[in-house]
Protein backbone atom coordinates (compact mmCIF):
# COMPACT_ATOMS: atom_id res chain seq x y z
CA UNK A 1 0.00 0.00 0.00
CA UNK A 2 2.85 2.39 0.87
CA UNK A 3 4.52 1.75 -2.48
CA UNK A 4 1.30 2.52 -4.37
CA UNK A 5 0.84 5.83 -2.52
CA UNK A 6 4.50 6.73 -3.16
CA UNK A 7 4.11 5.95 -6.84
CA UNK A 8 1.04 8.17 -7.11
CA UNK A 9 2.76 11.02 -5.26
CA UNK A 10 5.85 10.80 -7.44
CA UNK A 11 3.79 11.40 -10.58
CA UNK A 12 3.02 14.94 -9.37
CA UNK A 13 6.61 15.90 -8.57
CA UNK A 14 8.80 17.84 -10.97
CA UNK A 15 12.06 17.38 -9.06
CA UNK A 16 13.75 14.35 -10.63
CA UNK A 17 16.02 13.74 -7.64
CA UNK A 18 13.08 13.69 -5.25
CA UNK A 19 11.14 11.43 -7.60
CA UNK A 20 14.16 9.13 -7.82
CA UNK A 21 14.41 8.97 -4.03
CA UNK A 22 10.75 7.98 -3.76
CA UNK A 23 11.13 5.42 -6.55
CA UNK A 24 14.20 3.96 -4.81
CA UNK A 25 12.18 3.46 -1.62
CA UNK A 26 9.33 2.01 -3.64
CA UNK A 27 11.68 -0.49 -5.30
CA UNK A 28 13.07 -1.53 -1.93
CA UNK A 29 9.55 -2.17 -0.60
CA UNK A 30 8.61 -4.23 -3.65
CA UNK A 31 11.88 -6.16 -3.38
CA UNK A 32 11.29 -7.04 0.27
CA UNK A 33 7.83 -8.21 -0.75
CA UNK A 34 9.38 -10.40 -3.47
CA UNK A 35 7.56 -8.48 -6.20
CA UNK A 36 10.73 -8.32 -8.26
CA UNK A 37 9.10 -7.19 -11.51
CA UNK A 38 7.77 -4.04 -9.87
CA UNK A 39 11.04 -3.55 -8.01
CA UNK A 40 12.90 -3.75 -11.31
CA UNK A 41 10.58 -1.20 -12.93
CA UNK A 42 11.07 1.17 -9.98
CA UNK A 43 14.87 0.87 -10.06
CA UNK A 44 14.95 1.36 -13.83
CA UNK A 45 13.00 4.58 -13.30
CA UNK A 46 15.60 5.65 -10.73
CA UNK A 47 18.36 5.14 -13.31
CA UNK A 48 16.44 7.29 -15.79
CA UNK A 49 15.71 10.07 -13.29
CA UNK A 50 19.22 10.27 -11.82
CA UNK A 51 20.76 10.18 -15.30
CA UNK A 52 18.62 13.15 -16.33
CA UNK A 53 19.18 15.11 -13.13
CA UNK A 54 22.86 14.37 -12.44
CA UNK A 55 24.28 12.96 -15.64
CA UNK A 56 24.66 9.32 -16.72
CA UNK A 57 28.09 8.85 -15.11
CA UNK A 58 27.13 9.97 -11.61
CA UNK A 59 27.74 7.55 -8.73
CA UNK A 60 24.03 7.59 -7.84
CA UNK A 61 23.26 6.17 -11.29
CA UNK A 62 25.71 3.35 -10.59
CA UNK A 63 23.99 2.40 -7.34
CA UNK A 64 20.61 2.44 -9.08
CA UNK A 65 22.08 0.13 -11.72
CA UNK A 66 23.31 -2.12 -8.93
CA UNK A 67 19.72 -2.39 -7.68
CA UNK A 68 18.52 -3.10 -11.22
CA UNK A 69 21.05 -5.93 -11.38
CA UNK A 70 19.90 -7.32 -8.04
CA UNK A 71 16.29 -7.44 -9.24
CA UNK A 72 17.35 -9.10 -12.48
CA UNK A 73 19.23 -11.76 -10.49
CA UNK A 74 16.11 -12.39 -8.40
CA UNK A 75 14.17 -12.87 -11.64
CA UNK A 76 16.79 -15.27 -13.03
CA UNK A 77 17.96 -12.88 -15.75
CA UNK A 78 21.62 -13.36 -14.97
CA UNK A 79 23.17 -12.18 -18.24
CA UNK A 80 21.16 -8.96 -18.12
CA UNK A 81 22.11 -8.54 -14.47
CA UNK A 82 25.81 -8.81 -15.26
CA UNK A 83 25.36 -6.15 -17.93
CA UNK A 84 23.74 -3.79 -15.42
CA UNK A 85 26.34 -4.56 -12.75
CA UNK A 86 29.20 -4.14 -15.22
CA UNK A 87 27.93 -0.66 -16.11
CA UNK A 88 27.61 0.15 -12.42
CA UNK A 89 31.17 -1.00 -11.71
CA UNK A 90 32.57 1.06 -14.55
CA UNK A 91 30.86 4.23 -13.29
CA UNK A 92 31.86 3.58 -9.68
CA UNK A 93 35.50 3.08 -10.59
CA UNK A 94 35.43 6.41 -12.44
CA UNK A 95 33.95 8.18 -9.41
CA UNK A 96 35.93 6.44 -6.66
CA UNK A 97 39.61 5.89 -7.45
CA UNK A 98 40.93 3.11 -5.24
CA UNK A 99 38.95 0.93 -2.86
CA UNK A 100 35.37 1.88 -2.01
CA UNK A 101 32.50 -0.04 -0.30
CA UNK A 102 30.15 0.45 -3.26
CA UNK A 103 32.74 -1.05 -5.62
CA UNK A 104 33.20 -4.01 -3.28
CA UNK A 105 29.42 -4.48 -2.99
CA UNK A 106 29.03 -4.52 -6.78
CA UNK A 107 31.92 -6.96 -7.21
CA UNK A 108 30.36 -9.25 -4.62
CA UNK A 109 27.01 -9.24 -6.38
CA UNK A 110 28.72 -9.95 -9.71
CA UNK A 111 30.55 -12.87 -8.09
CA UNK A 112 27.25 -14.40 -7.04
CA UNK A 113 25.78 -13.99 -10.54
CA UNK A 114 28.84 -15.56 -12.17
CA UNK A 115 28.59 -18.44 -9.71
CA UNK A 116 24.96 -19.08 -10.65
CA UNK A 117 25.97 -19.12 -14.31
CA UNK A 118 28.77 -21.60 -13.59
CA UNK A 119 31.49 -19.16 -14.67
CA UNK A 120 33.72 -20.18 -11.81
CA UNK A 121 36.92 -18.30 -12.59
CA UNK A 122 35.03 -15.04 -13.04
CA UNK A 123 33.14 -15.77 -9.83
CA UNK A 124 36.44 -16.36 -8.06
CA UNK A 125 38.00 -13.15 -9.39
CA UNK A 126 35.04 -10.91 -8.51
CA UNK A 127 34.46 -12.48 -5.09
CA UNK A 128 38.16 -12.39 -4.16
CA UNK A 129 38.37 -8.71 -5.08
CA UNK A 130 35.23 -7.95 -3.07
CA UNK A 131 36.51 -9.87 -0.04
CA UNK A 132 39.92 -8.20 -0.08
CA UNK A 133 38.40 -4.74 -0.54
CA UNK A 134 35.85 -5.14 2.26
CA UNK A 135 38.55 -6.49 4.56
CA UNK A 136 40.85 -3.56 3.80
CA UNK A 137 38.08 -1.01 4.30
CA UNK A 138 36.13 -2.48 7.20
CA UNK A 139 38.32 -5.01 8.95
CA UNK A 140 38.42 -8.83 8.94
CA UNK A 141 35.18 -9.42 10.88
CA UNK A 142 32.66 -7.17 9.16
CA UNK A 143 29.38 -8.82 8.03
CA UNK A 144 29.92 -7.58 4.47
CA UNK A 145 32.64 -10.24 4.13
CA UNK A 146 30.09 -13.06 4.50
CA UNK A 147 28.72 -13.16 0.94
CA UNK A 148 32.07 -13.11 -0.93
CA UNK A 149 33.52 -15.62 1.57
CA UNK A 150 30.62 -17.99 0.86
CA UNK A 151 30.95 -17.52 -2.88
CA UNK A 152 34.67 -18.31 -2.79
CA UNK A 153 34.02 -21.43 -0.71
CA UNK A 154 31.43 -22.57 -3.27
CA UNK A 155 33.89 -21.99 -6.13
CA UNK A 156 36.49 -24.11 -4.32
CA UNK A 157 33.89 -26.81 -3.74
CA UNK A 158 32.81 -26.96 -7.36
CA UNK A 159 36.40 -27.05 -8.55
CA UNK A 160 37.22 -29.98 -6.27
CA UNK A 161 39.38 -28.12 -3.76
CA UNK A 162 37.46 -29.38 -0.77
CA UNK A 163 40.00 -28.57 1.95
CA UNK A 164 40.06 -24.94 0.76
CA UNK A 165 36.26 -24.99 0.55
CA UNK A 166 36.02 -26.23 4.15
CA UNK A 167 38.30 -23.43 5.35
CA UNK A 168 36.13 -20.90 3.50
CA UNK A 169 32.95 -22.38 4.97
CA UNK A 170 34.37 -22.12 8.48
CA UNK A 171 35.38 -18.52 7.93
CA UNK A 172 31.88 -17.67 6.71
CA UNK A 173 30.45 -19.45 9.76
CA UNK A 174 32.66 -17.43 12.12
CA UNK A 175 31.72 -14.17 10.37
CA UNK A 176 28.02 -14.96 10.54
CA UNK A 177 28.17 -16.06 14.17
CA UNK A 178 29.99 -12.87 15.08
CA UNK A 179 27.45 -10.76 13.22
CA UNK A 180 24.18 -12.48 14.18
CA UNK A 181 24.89 -14.74 17.15
CA UNK A 182 25.24 -18.55 17.42
CA UNK A 183 21.56 -19.40 16.94
CA UNK A 184 20.58 -17.30 13.95
CA UNK A 185 18.56 -19.14 11.32
CA UNK A 186 20.97 -18.09 8.55
CA UNK A 187 23.66 -20.30 10.09
CA UNK A 188 22.10 -23.17 8.17
CA UNK A 189 24.09 -21.95 5.15
CA UNK A 190 27.60 -22.33 6.62
CA UNK A 191 26.57 -25.60 8.29
CA UNK A 192 25.49 -26.99 4.91
CA UNK A 193 28.67 -25.66 3.37
CA UNK A 194 30.81 -27.38 6.04
CA UNK A 195 28.85 -30.61 5.63
CA UNK A 196 29.26 -30.76 1.85
CA UNK A 197 33.00 -30.12 2.04
CA UNK A 198 33.43 -32.65 4.87
CA UNK A 199 31.54 -35.34 2.96
CA UNK A 200 33.75 -34.75 -0.06
CA UNK A 201 36.81 -35.11 2.20
CA UNK A 202 35.54 -38.44 3.52
CA UNK A 203 34.57 -37.12 6.95
CA UNK A 204 30.87 -37.95 7.46
CA UNK A 205 31.17 -37.49 11.24
CA UNK A 206 32.01 -33.78 10.89
CA UNK A 207 29.29 -33.44 8.26
CA UNK A 208 26.70 -35.06 10.52
CA UNK A 209 27.67 -32.84 13.45
CA UNK A 210 27.28 -29.69 11.32
CA UNK A 211 23.88 -30.79 10.02
CA UNK A 212 22.63 -31.79 13.48
CA UNK A 213 23.53 -28.26 14.61
CA UNK A 214 21.57 -26.89 11.67
CA UNK A 215 18.47 -28.89 12.54
CA UNK A 216 18.76 -27.76 16.16
CA UNK A 217 18.64 -24.05 15.24
CA UNK A 218 15.59 -22.18 16.56
CA UNK A 219 12.76 -22.00 14.00
CA UNK A 220 14.47 -24.57 11.75
CA UNK A 221 11.04 -25.92 10.83
CA UNK A 222 10.35 -22.59 9.14
CA UNK A 223 12.96 -23.08 6.42
CA UNK A 224 11.80 -23.28 2.80
CA UNK A 225 11.01 -26.80 1.61
CA UNK A 226 14.13 -27.05 -0.54
CA UNK A 227 16.37 -26.16 2.41
CA UNK A 228 14.58 -28.71 4.58
CA UNK A 229 15.17 -31.36 1.95
CA UNK A 230 18.85 -30.50 1.48
CA UNK A 231 19.73 -30.70 5.16
CA UNK A 232 17.81 -33.93 5.79
CA UNK A 233 19.05 -35.84 2.76
CA UNK A 234 22.67 -34.86 3.30
CA UNK A 235 22.39 -35.84 6.97
CA UNK A 236 20.85 -39.18 5.94
CA UNK A 237 23.84 -39.82 3.67
CA UNK A 238 26.30 -38.87 6.42
CA UNK A 239 24.63 -41.12 9.00
CA UNK A 240 24.69 -44.03 6.57
CA UNK A 241 28.35 -43.60 5.67
CA UNK A 242 29.56 -43.34 9.25
CA UNK A 243 27.38 -45.44 10.04
CA UNK A 244 25.72 -43.99 13.13
CA UNK A 245 21.98 -44.56 12.93
CA UNK A 246 20.79 -46.18 9.67
CA UNK A 247 17.17 -46.30 10.80
CA UNK A 248 17.09 -42.56 11.42
CA UNK A 249 18.94 -42.04 8.13
CA UNK A 250 16.06 -43.63 6.23
CA UNK A 251 13.52 -41.56 8.14
CA UNK A 252 15.41 -38.38 7.30
CA UNK A 253 15.61 -39.33 3.62
CA UNK A 254 11.86 -39.97 3.55
CA UNK A 255 11.26 -36.58 5.16
CA UNK A 256 13.59 -34.99 2.59
CA UNK A 257 11.62 -36.61 -0.21
CA UNK A 258 8.37 -35.15 1.11
CA UNK A 259 9.92 -31.69 1.36
CA UNK A 260 11.24 -31.81 -2.20
CA UNK A 261 7.78 -32.82 -3.44
CA UNK A 262 6.51 -29.48 -2.07
CA UNK A 263 9.19 -27.34 -3.73
CA UNK A 264 7.89 -25.01 -6.42
CA UNK A 265 9.74 -25.77 -9.64
CA UNK A 266 11.18 -28.88 -11.24
CA UNK A 267 12.86 -31.05 -8.61
CA UNK A 268 12.32 -34.33 -10.50
CA UNK A 269 16.05 -35.11 -10.64
CA UNK A 270 16.50 -34.70 -6.88
CA UNK A 271 13.35 -36.70 -6.14
CA UNK A 272 14.62 -39.52 -8.38
CA UNK A 273 17.99 -39.43 -6.58
CA UNK A 274 16.40 -39.75 -3.14
CA UNK A 275 14.02 -42.50 -4.27
CA UNK A 276 16.99 -44.46 -5.65
CA UNK A 277 18.88 -43.95 -2.37
CA UNK A 278 15.91 -45.24 -0.39
CA UNK A 279 15.70 -48.35 -2.59
CA UNK A 280 19.38 -49.05 -1.94
CA UNK A 281 18.86 -48.67 1.82
CA UNK A 282 15.48 -50.34 2.17
CA UNK A 283 16.77 -53.07 4.51
CA UNK A 284 16.76 -50.87 7.62
CA UNK A 285 13.38 -49.93 9.11
CA UNK A 286 12.94 -46.17 9.27
CA UNK A 287 12.78 -44.71 12.77
CA UNK A 288 10.65 -41.59 12.62
CA UNK A 289 11.13 -38.73 15.03
CA UNK A 290 8.40 -38.06 17.55
CA UNK A 291 6.61 -34.76 17.73
Secondary structure, DSSP 8 states (H G I E B T S, - for coil): -HHHHHHHHHTT---HHHHHHHHHHHHHHHHHTT-HHHHHHHHHHHHHHHHHHH-TTSHHHHHHHHHHHHHHHHTT-HHHHHHHHHHHHHHHHHHS-S--HHHHHHHHHHHHHHHHHT-HHHHHHHHHHHHHHHHHHH-TT-TTHHHHHHHHHHHHHHTT-HHHHHHHHHHHHHHHHHHH-TT-GGGHHHHHHHHHHHHHTT-HHHHHHHHHHHHTSTTGGGS-HHHHHHHHHHHHHHHHHHTS-HHHHHHHHHHHHHHHHTSSS--HHHHHHHHHHHHHTTTS-------
